[in-house]
Amino acid sequence: MKNYKRCSLNPIRRGDEIPKDSVLYYVADPMCSWCWGFKDARDEIFDMLGEDIHIEFVMGGLAKDSDEPMPEETKSYVKDAWRKVTARTGAQFNWDFWEKCRPRRSTYPACRAVIAAEELGPQMFDRIQQAYYLEAKNPSDLNILCSLATDLDIDEEMFRAKLESAEVEKELQAGFNTRRRLGAYSFPSLVLEHKGKVQFLCEGYSSAQEIMQLWNRLGSN
C-alpha cells in the first residue's frame, strides 16, 4: 500500500501489450459487502495472473470514524445490500451480527488495520471480512481488530500502537489520494496502470470470467 506519485492518465487501448512492470490496483474496503461477494472472483483472478504483475491493495474508506450507533435507515440499506450480494454472488452472511453487535457506520479503523499489518495486509483484509461477515464480529471496534491481528501472529501491543499512529493515518490518506487520482469510486475496482495509462477491469462487482476476458483482449495484438 505504497503512495505512488501523481501522473497524467491516458487510457490503455485494446491491443496494447501489458508490460510486466504494470501495477494492478485492487481498490476495496474490508467492510464493503460487494468486496466480500467479489472475494472468490478476486482470488481466481490473482491466481491466474500469478507473479506476472504487481498487485497493490488500496483502501477505499467507505465511512469515516464514528462512535455513533448506525441509524435504522442505514441498517436497512446495509441489510438490503447483503441480500443483493448473496443473490448475485452466492456469498454468505451471518445475520447474527445485527443482534450480537452494536453496528457503527465506520470503516476507517478496518482500513487502517490492513495498512498496519504491513506485508500481511492482504491476509488482514481477508481476516477482517471473515470476522465481519461469517463470525458476526464488528471490525469497527479496535479490540476486535487487535484480536484479529493476533490470529495472524502479529504482536498485539505493537499492532495497537501502529494502528493508532500518525504513520498509518498518513498512509491511509495517501491511499485515498491514489484512489482519487485513478478515479476509482466504486468498490471493488480493479485498475491497471502503466506509465500514466490506466484501464479499469471492473468498477463494482464483475465475475472473474468477465474480467479475464477483458484482460485477454487488452493483452492481445
Secondary structure by P-SEA (a helix, b strand, c coil): cccccbbbbbbbcccccccccbbbbbbbbcccaaaaaaaaaaaaaaaaacccbbbbbbbccccccccccccaaaaaaaaaaaaaaaacccccccccccccccccccaaaaaaaaaaaccaaaaaaaaaaaaacccccccccaaaaaaaaaaacccaaaaaaaaacaaaaaaaaaaaaaaaaaccccccbbbbbcccbbbbcccccccaaaaaaaaaaaacc
